[in-house]
Amino acid sequence: MIADFAWIRPEPMGLHIVPADAWIDPARAVDTALVTHGHADHARGGHGTTIATPATLAIMAVRYATEAGAIPVAYGESIALPGAVTATFIPAGHVLGSAQILLEHAGERVVVTGDYKRRADPTCPPFEVTPCDLFITEATFGLPVFRHPPIAQEIAKLLAARAANPARCVLVGAYALGKAQRVIAELRAAGYRDPIYLHGAMERMCRLYEELGVDLGDLRLMADVPKASLEGQIVVCPPSALNDRWSRRLPDPITAMASGWMRVRQRAVQKNVELPLVISDHADWDELTRTIEEVNPAESWITHGREEALLRWCELHQRRARALALVGYEDEDD
Amino acid sequence: MERFAALVDSLVYTRSRNAKLALIATYLREMPDPDRGWALAALTDGIDFPAVKASTIRNLLTERVDPVLYTLSRDYVGDTAETASLLWPEPLAPVALPPTVAEAVAELRAMTRATAARELAGLLDRLDANGRYALLKLATGAMRIGISARLAKVAFAQAFGVSIDDVEEYWHGQASPYLPLFAWAAEGAPPPRTDQLPLFRPFMLAHPLDETVVDMAEYVAEWKWDGIRVQLVHVAGETRVFSRSGDDISGTFPEIAAALPIDAVLDGELLVRGAHQGGEAGGAASFNALQQRLGRKAVSKKMLAEYPAFVRLYDILIDEGEDVRSWAWEQRRAKLEAFVPRLDPARFDLSQVVVAESLVDLAAIRERARDDAIEGVMLKRRDSPYVAGRRTGLWYKWKRDPLLIDCVLMYAQRGSGKRSSFYSDFTFGCWDGDPDAGAELLPVGKAYFGFTDEELKWLDHYVRQHTVNRFGPVRETDRSLVFEVAFDSIHASKRHKSGVAMRFPRISRIRRDKPAHEADRLDTLKALIAD
């Protein structure tokens, strides 16, 4: 029997859980929202009730002050929704607090991955493969050209550039939630003990990570120190600040960017990046396809990203799949 | 190959011209012959492997990767070599050491159409992703990594402390891997001889006049003809016709090559006889007519009769073995005026000086010149020597104002190279009647420049938000955005459904303020047809 999953409806503004009248990562404010993780394109403010992991709610509280109506659900725990739907939050390995959401209704199991990756990340628990009937997966890096190298190799590139240019600083553009903390934690894991300097916009989120138990070592605000003392140092800023006037306050910075898009040369060139670091918090092509194989669902729905290629892969491997046209998820900065 | 691959990679990510020069110069100083010569040839497009085509690479990949996934990847990455370097399945165990540049070149040269696929695969297996990228760029002879041939030559000059003018001069008699050039520059050997060879000399070029004001007492004006700039070289019984890029086009214009029997190097505009210009005796046709002759390897008698070519001479560089490039323009002009009567008047005439007392006078004269064959005017300093490239203050070009029309964006396609993954090639249309009475838009042209990087980002976003249909790399938009399109001229064309073809269309302004139904109609465009 082929299930039709009529109780889950992809709408342009998000996934609608019809019997519960609840939405997953809706693009507009709704009465009841289940949020997979704290990135702005998934976690919007203003919902009546927001159901998410405690860490995701803490991240959202920093951004939108959404304490009212927040319902925390820890990893591995379930919540009963109206209409006989049960939702369980499972680690997705994307950023701190990120979750896949397992929905169960009328004997059918649906997993919504949100954003995820399979690589180890010192800042969040790893993705857990969860058997299901319908697997709704992201496809941000859904092209076979995207194969992220081991992160140790990219961190070594960053440290080598720093060592080779003692009179310059290395300015690393990294998404303020998740990527920045992962890069810092990986630098620490590689034995880097010097202070790491932060753009002001990174501070709150780094502090929150530390409050939630992720050790990031000696962090300092870049604004607090004179220009000359940043020579030979590593500074982390949001990608938007890389080519901003702000960066002129740094000593001849080497512009680095930590992103899966850096795999494609011209994407790095377009962003004026001198030192591309292929570091992503999304699954690469091999991870996406391996995960579908391991989850082995009856059907896959593919959202936000390069759906066409993953759809083609499913076709070649005789797996039922369809692409969803959800709007608003643009992980251009990943 | 690793050093070359690292060089290519660094060049891609380096913005500053000085830093690029330093990277290339260091490579040229530190690497041995002939590797560095082959690398230089690759950077200056001086290398070609006829057996390896973009299609060879595509076929190689689609034997190993699903063709649909390959095409989706290629569309996204925007570059065949890079797509292939990323998609190439790595051999499970290392096959052999990476080849040197010279080894790779030797293998590439020995390939035939029949063996290319297998042998190229063997080379790819020996390299990592960066190495594969550099190899494929080398093999297809299209680096397109933002390094002009000129920049590479400047780097060569810097690497060994020699003059760039000398490098340009000696370059053209040399074939890759340029061993005599390296022997001269790096080891102090005598320079390669050039005086008895029919060599290209670098053209002198002009800056746009823009806001500059010049004193007409110090400058002289000439028409800027709308043909192609050529250099004619005759030495030791041989004649060559070179295009602006230094390509030998003697075979395309045999009647010109045959008409210069005197040892000389001349600079002029190649035109086709016609009736589209006034003012001077001996008419020239529009660029459209000249286009019929361009790019042909064999020229039929009919072509020669229907589109007879001639050269309107601007300058003389070498007169019977005497190099006069260091002379002032006025002195060279006197030489040229004495020289032209010795040539066949059917094939050569003299570019006339436009008499104007002031820039205001000249502006008025320029505005009246609506002939197709005239692009604008040139201003040359009377005491200017003939020097390679663009030098500030010596020559200026003052182009006519372009024609403008409002069109509606219909389709957008992803660009290549620097614009890979951006929707940057735009097809636009005009209404074939009254849009309120059910008229349709017909495509009238395509443009991929004229906008700033900021505008490109905005346009890319706009296209993504207003897509109604997708055809591979092309998106059809909802036909809501108006462009003001500038172009130099427009011609009737049977090949286009709209019946018109634009020359040099570019996006002049994005008219977010203008509703699509107020864009121009085809009739307006057709009224501007000049031939």
Boltz contact constraints between the chains, C-beta under 6 A:
constraints:
  - contact:
      token1: [A, 143]
      token2: [B, 73]
      max_distance: 6.0
  - contact:
      token1: [A, 143]
      token2: [B, 76]
      max_distance: 6.0
  - contact:
      token1: [A, 144]
      token2: [B, 69]
      max_distance: 6.0
  - contact:
      token1: [A, 144]
      token2: [B, 73]
      max_distance: 6.0
  - contact:
      token1: [A, 144]
      token2: [B, 87]
      max_distance: 6.0
  - contact:
      token1: [A, 145]
      token2: [B, 73]
      max_distance: 6.0
  - contact:
      token1: [A, 145]
      token2: [B, 77]
      max_distance: 6.0
  - contact:
      token1: [A, 145]
      token2: [B, 86]
      max_distance: 6.0
  - contact:
      token1: [A, 145]
      token2: [B, 87]
      max_distance: 6.0
  - contact:
      token1: [A, 264]
      token2: [B, 77]
      max_distance: 6.0
  - contact:
      token1: [A, 265]
      token2: [B, 12]
      max_distance: 6.0
  - contact:
      token1: [A, 266]
      token2: [B, 420]
      max_distance: 6.0
  - contact:
      token1: [A, 274]
      token2: [B, 13]
      max_distance: 6.0
  - contact:
      token1: [A, 308]
      token2: [B, 72]
      max_distance: 6.0
  - contact:
      token1: [A, 309]
      token2: [B, 69]
      max_distance: 6.0
  - contact:
      token1: [A, 309]
      token2: [B, 72]
      max_distance: 6.0
  - contact:
      token1: [A, 312]
      token2: [B, 68]
      max_distance: 6.0
  - contact:
      token1: [A, 312]
      token2: [B, 69]
      max_distance: 6.0
  - contact:
      token1: [A, 316]
      token2: [B, 66]
      max_distance: 6.0
